[in-house]
């Protein structure tokens, strides 16, 4: 099942970011008592009653010609298109305004489920204003306080009720991968190269976003589903070329994939946006292949590829497990190697290691590099076991988790990687007291 998405929409300064942060459990969005301070959508995950979902915070929709109002309105409209459920945030403190009514008209046209949240309902006086919001036509207004957390649980109960019962995702055992990267790195050309004449297209299946199509194909007798990353094509205007939108669209594609093809442009090198998207894929625990496209355009020496690889390793030190492949979508250079490489990192991502073999490696590692002593107390490792795959996650039982410094965790990870092929996938080590 694909992860449902919730968008927080409303005019400026109604407290959308405060509510967003309260649910996310962190100060992810900038919160400032100035209208229009949240100019970009913010994307994160949350969970309620064992249901995980994605959330998008937006800038307030402004009807007037205030600075940035057009861009903010466009950002919010894109978020509306991406969402499965919309939380329409209004303010009990200011009461119903003409801008609220204008936002409501936009939401009517979206034909998406809407939950009306009346924020800043902190006291009985402010709650008296909530009845005015029935006029918006979205059912019972739900009084909440993002600052104090009042009514948030009831709000999330209502949101989850409105999630689609079945998301539009094909029921198959294909390896699901997506191609991500900032604009102009050659993602579309790479898609076309992968789906070349030597590929058998199995079918096109509806994606989880309107107008998105996931492509099924077969290569080297392996079945794949390529997750759509093209973005929403709105009537009359295409917003997908904006940098911020491409980042959020990539994040959603990452959530729906097993393997990520992280594409860079050999001509332009590494940019900050590359790091943001790759970091999200790493944190999401996905298998990752680093693809350097447009390799044919560079003038090369005997050290060009080695130097470029060294640069990537230095800039993405948290992703040293990711294999690097230098390709050209234009000339088809090394494109034929991608299906087998995707299959390999996928298998590693889903790999399970027997506890006996794992503990042999751990005990050998302790013999090579004895556990540290902190304030006269020595770390003791008793047992290790793999608890889940995708990504491979190991629990190490110790006498005191506080004694296991992150550097020793990294040492154990390196020892595990030296003995088992986990190339292409992150692995996670959880330290836990034997008690």
SULUR-V750887 format. One record per backbone hydrogen bond with DSSP energy under -1.0 kcal/mol. CO is the residue of the C=O (numbers start at 1). NH is the residue of the N-H. E is the energy in kcal/mol with one decimal. If there is no record, write none. Layout:
co->CO nh->NH e->E
co->CO nh->NH e->E
This chain:
co->4 nh->54 e->-2.9
co->5 nh->84 e->-2.9
co->5 nh->85 e->-1.9
co->6 nh->56 e->-2.6
co->7 nh->87 e->-3.0
co->9 nh->89 e->-3.1
co->10 nh->61 e->-1.9
co->15 nh->19 e->-2.1
co->16 nh->20 e->-2.8
co->17 nh->21 e->-2.8
co->18 nh->22 e->-2.0
co->19 nh->23 e->-2.1
co->20 nh->24 e->-2.5
co->21 nh->25 e->-1.9
co->21 nh->26 e->-1.3
co->26 nh->28 e->-1.7
co->32 nh->34 e->-2.1
co->34 nh->37 e->-1.5
co->37 nh->39 e->-1.1
co->42 nh->57 e->-2.7
co->44 nh->55 e->-3.1
co->46 nh->53 e->-2.6
co->48 nh->51 e->-1.5
co->51 nh->48 e->-2.3
co->53 nh->46 e->-2.5
co->54 nh->6 e->-2.8
co->55 nh->44 e->-1.9
co->56 nh->8 e->-2.5
co->57 nh->42 e->-1.6
co->66 nh->69 e->-2.3
co->68 nh->72 e->-2.9
co->69 nh->73 e->-2.4
co->70 nh->74 e->-2.2
co->71 nh->75 e->-2.5
co->72 nh->76 e->-2.4
co->73 nh->77 e->-2.2
co->74 nh->78 e->-2.0
co->75 nh->79 e->-2.2
co->76 nh->80 e->-2.3
co->77 nh->81 e->-1.9
co->78 nh->82 e->-1.9
co->79 nh->83 e->-1.5
co->85 nh->7 e->-2.0
co->86 nh->115 e->-2.9
co->87 nh->9 e->-2.5
co->88 nh->117 e->-2.7
co->90 nh->119 e->-2.8
co->91 nh->95 e->-1.6
co->97 nh->101 e->-1.5
co->98 nh->102 e->-1.9
co->99 nh->103 e->-2.6
co->100 nh->104 e->-2.4
co->101 nh->105 e->-1.5
co->102 nh->106 e->-1.5
co->103 nh->107 e->-2.1
co->104 nh->108 e->-2.2
co->105 nh->109 e->-1.5
co->113 nh->86 e->-2.7
co->115 nh->88 e->-2.4
co->116 nh->142 e->-2.4
co->117 nh->90 e->-2.6
co->118 nh->144 e->-2.7
co->119 nh->92 e->-3.1
co->120 nh->122 e->-1.4
co->123 nh->127 e->-1.9
co->126 nh->129 e->-1.3
co->127 nh->130 e->-1.4
co->129 nh->132 e->-1.3
co->130 nh->133 e->-1.3
co->131 nh->134 e->-1.4
co->132 nh->135 e->-1.4
co->133 nh->136 e->-1.6
co->134 nh->137 e->-1.7
co->142 nh->118 e->-2.4
co->144 nh->121 e->-2.4
co->145 nh->149 e->-2.0
co->149 nh->152 e->-1.1
co->150 nh->145 e->-2.2
co->151 nh->155 e->-2.1
co->152 nh->156 e->-2.5
co->153 nh->157 e->-2.2
co->154 nh->158 e->-1.9
co->155 nh->159 e->-2.2
co->156 nh->160 e->-2.7
co->157 nh->161 e->-1.7
co->160 nh->163 e->-1.4
co->167 nh->169 e->-1.9
co->170 nh->172 e->-1.1
co->175 nh->225 e->-2.5
co->176 nh->258 e->-3.0
co->176 nh->259 e->-2.1
co->177 nh->227 e->-2.9
co->178 nh->261 e->-3.1
co->180 nh->263 e->-3.0
co->186 nh->190 e->-2.1
co->187 nh->191 e->-2.4
co->188 nh->192 e->-2.3
co->189 nh->193 e->-2.1
co->190 nh->194 e->-2.6
co->191 nh->195 e->-2.3
co->196 nh->199 e->-1.9
co->200 nh->218 e->-2.3
co->203 nh->216 e->-3.0
co->205 nh->214 e->-2.6
co->209 nh->212 e->-2.3
co->212 nh->207 e->-2.6
co->214 nh->205 e->-2.8
co->215 nh->226 e->-3.4
co->216 nh->202 e->-1.9
co->216 nh->203 e->-1.1
co->217 nh->224 e->-3.0
co->218 nh->200 e->-1.7
co->219 nh->222 e->-1.8
co->222 nh->219 e->-2.5
co->223 nh->175 e->-1.9
co->224 nh->217 e->-2.1
co->225 nh->177 e->-2.2
co->226 nh->215 e->-1.9
co->234 nh->237 e->-1.1
co->239 nh->242 e->-1.9
co->242 nh->246 e->-2.1
co->243 nh->247 e->-1.8
co->244 nh->248 e->-1.9
co->245 nh->249 e->-2.7
co->246 nh->250 e->-2.0
co->247 nh->251 e->-2.2
co->248 nh->252 e->-1.9
co->249 nh->253 e->-2.0
co->250 nh->254 e->-2.5
co->251 nh->255 e->-1.9
co->252 nh->256 e->-1.0
co->254 nh->257 e->-1.7
co->258 nh->287 e->-1.7
co->259 nh->178 e->-1.7
co->260 nh->289 e->-2.9
co->261 nh->180 e->-2.4
co->262 nh->291 e->-3.2
co->264 nh->293 e->-2.8
co->265 nh->269 e->-1.9
co->271 nh->275 e->-1.3
co->272 nh->276 e->-1.7
co->273 nh->277 e->-2.2
co->274 nh->278 e->-2.5
co->275 nh->279 e->-2.4
co->276 nh->280 e->-1.7
co->277 nh->281 e->-1.9
co->278 nh->282 e->-2.3
co->279 nh->283 e->-2.6
co->280 nh->284 e->-2.0
co->281 nh->286 e->-2.0
co->282 nh->285 e->-1.6
co->287 nh->260 e->-2.8
co->289 nh->262 e->-2.7
co->290 nh->325 e->-2.5
co->291 nh->264 e->-2.7
co->292 nh->327 e->-2.8
co->293 nh->266 e->-2.5
co->294 nh->297 e->-1.5
co->303 nh->307 e->-2.9
co->304 nh->308 e->-2.3
co->305 nh->309 e->-2.4
co->306 nh->310 e->-2.2
co->307 nh->311 e->-2.1
co->308 nh->312 e->-2.2
co->309 nh->313 e->-2.5
co->310 nh->314 e->-2.1
co->311 nh->315 e->-2.1
co->312 nh->316 e->-2.3
co->316 nh->319 e->-2.0
co->319 nh->322 e->-1.7
co->321 nh->424 e->-2.8
co->323 nh->290 e->-2.5
co->325 nh->292 e->-2.6
co->327 nh->295 e->-2.4
co->328 nh->332 e->-1.5
co->332 nh->335 e->-1.3
co->333 nh->328 e->-1.4
co->334 nh->337 e->-1.4
co->335 nh->338 e->-1.5
co->337 nh->341 e->-1.7
co->338 nh->342 e->-2.9
co->339 nh->343 e->-2.3
co->340 nh->344 e->-2.1
co->341 nh->345 e->-2.3
co->342 nh->346 e->-2.0
co->343 nh->347 e->-2.4
co->344 nh->348 e->-2.0
co->345 nh->349 e->-2.1
co->346 nh->350 e->-1.7
co->349 nh->390 e->-2.5
co->354 nh->358 e->-2.5
co->355 nh->359 e->-2.7
co->356 nh->360 e->-1.7
co->357 nh->361 e->-1.7
co->358 nh->362 e->-2.3
co->359 nh->363 e->-2.6
co->360 nh->364 e->-2.1
co->361 nh->365 e->-2.3
co->362 nh->366 e->-2.1
co->363 nh->367 e->-1.8
co->364 nh->368 e->-2.0
co->365 nh->369 e->-2.9
co->372 nh->379 e->-2.5
co->374 nh->377 e->-2.0
co->377 nh->374 e->-3.2
co->380 nh->399 e->-1.6
co->383 nh->397 e->-3.2
co->385 nh->395 e->-2.9
co->388 nh->393 e->-2.7
co->392 nh->428 e->-2.4
co->393 nh->387 e->-2.5
co->393 nh->388 e->-1.2
co->394 nh->430 e->-3.6
co->395 nh->385 e->-2.0
co->396 nh->432 e->-2.7
co->397 nh->382 e->-2.7
co->397 nh->383 e->-1.2
co->398 nh->434 e->-1.9
co->400 nh->403 e->-1.9
co->401 nh->404 e->-1.5
co->403 nh->405 e->-1.1
co->405 nh->409 e->-1.7
co->406 nh->410 e->-2.4
co->407 nh->411 e->-1.8
co->408 nh->412 e->-2.4
co->409 nh->413 e->-2.3
co->410 nh->414 e->-2.5
co->411 nh->415 e->-2.1
co->412 nh->416 e->-2.4
co->413 nh->417 e->-2.5
co->414 nh->418 e->-2.0
co->415 nh->419 e->-1.1
co->416 nh->420 e->-2.0
co->420 nh->422 e->-1.1
co->422 nh->425 e->-1.7
co->424 nh->288 e->-2.6
co->428 nh->394 e->-3.2
co->430 nh->396 e->-3.0
co->432 nh->398 e->-2.7
